[in-house]
Amino acid sequence: MEIETTNWREQRDILRAIRERVFIQEQNIPAALEWDADDADAVHFIARDGKRPVGCARLLSDGRFGRMAVLQKYRNQSWGSRLLRAVEHYYGTEMQGRILRATVQTQAYGFYHRNGFSPEPEFCWDAGIPHIHMHKVLGRSEQELELFTPGRDNALYVLEQPAAAEGLVQIASQSGPAAINITIDELNHPLWSDKTTLSSLIRYVRGARQRNIRVLIAREYAGIADHPLLQLQQRMSSRMQLRVYSAVNANQILMTPSVYISIDRNTVTACMNDRARVARLTDQFQEWWRSSQPCKEGRRLGL
């Protein structure tokens, strides 16, 4: 049996072991946030490779599911999709439910989107990780899949939500844009130090050999070499370049050919499909880049 349906009382030790390894050990989620009262009432699912437990998920009676985890060795082997199908089948047949809902990590957005889940333009932090609300109407062949899809979603989003900037960067970068160009007016903005944001940039450049990231900052200062973004650039200097140009006056991310994300303190303005604006801003970026200078403080990292 690949997917076992169970409860917390019967399989608590197995469920705890999987989630502790994935969420607490790998993702550094505090144990106090991982364990809650919903476990006792939820329907739980365990994925097994033979007799070995390799993943799990839980489903609540109101159609909210989550705590989906697959052990690292077994990822990219369709275990997550199998767990989702088991959850959907159980909710539709045993609970007679119609709409599944989840608050998912934005770094896993692509997985849920490929499995038919539609996003809701609402971001939040959970255990220090950006999340987005998503849902799926069971039995419906077409979902609202264009929302947040680069090259297809023409909407202009103006969001004042926690984690919106971090979440949008992660979602858009998963589509594999041709290049990413970043201008930074305020290096102290939390986005540029966020671990999940930096991880998404790493995954982007490692996804294909021809990918690269260019970053323009408005100014440098003593101690800038300790900034997480500067440290990342030094580790990936062949794929990520950083220079200084004083005319930079915005925190902005361009993902060619169609995505732009602009961050102004607590407000994020973004569009996933505005090729004309991205082309115009990219031309400006190119001009600034040609006039820019190396980051002197940043080069001290190599000493």
RANORFEN-V135023 format. One line per field, one symbol per residue. ss: DSSP state (H for helix, E for strand, L for the rest). phi: phi as a letter, one per 30 degrees, with the letter a starting at -180 (. if undefined). psi: psi as a letter, one per 40 degrees, with the letter a starting at -180 (. if undefined). A space follows every 50 residues. Layout:
# RANORFEN-V135023
ss->???
phi->???
psi->???
This chain:
# RANORFEN-V135023
ss->LLEEEELHHHHHHHHHHHHHHHHHHHLLLLHHHHLLLHHHHLEEEEEEEL LEEEEEEEELLLLEEEEEEELHHHLLLLHHHHHHHHHHHHHHHLLLLLEE EEEEEHHHHHHHHHLLLEEEEEEEEELLEEEEEEEEELLLLLLLLLLLLL LLLLLEEEELLLLHHHHHHHHHHLLLLLEEEEEELLLLLHHHHLHHHHHH HHHHHHLLLLLLEEEEELLLLLLHHHLHHHHHHHHLLLLEEEEELLLLLL EEEEEELLEEEEEELLEEEEELLLHHHHHHHHHHHHHHHHHLEELHHHHH HHL
phi->.dbccabdddbeddddddddddddddchdeedddcbddedcddcbbdbci cddbaaabbcddjdblhdbbeedcdibiddddddddddddddcdchdbbd baccdddceeddddciccdcdbcacbhibdbbdbbbddicdccdddeice ibcddccbcbceiddddddddddddiddabcbcbdbdddeedcddddddd dddddddadddabcbccdacadjddddedddddddbddcbcbbcbdddba cbbccdcbcbbccbhccccabcabddddddddededddddcdbddddddd ddd
psi->hdhhhaidddfdddddddddddddddefhhddddhiedddeihihhhhgb ehheiiiihideehiafhhhiddeifeeddddddddddddddddefidhh iihihdeeddddddeehhihghiiihfehhiihiihhhehdhigedhehh edheihhhhfiheddddddddddeefidihhhhhdgeehddeehdddddd dddddedideiihhhhidiiiheddehddddddddfdeehihihheehfi hihhhieehihhhgbehhhiheggddddddddddddddddeiiihdddee de.
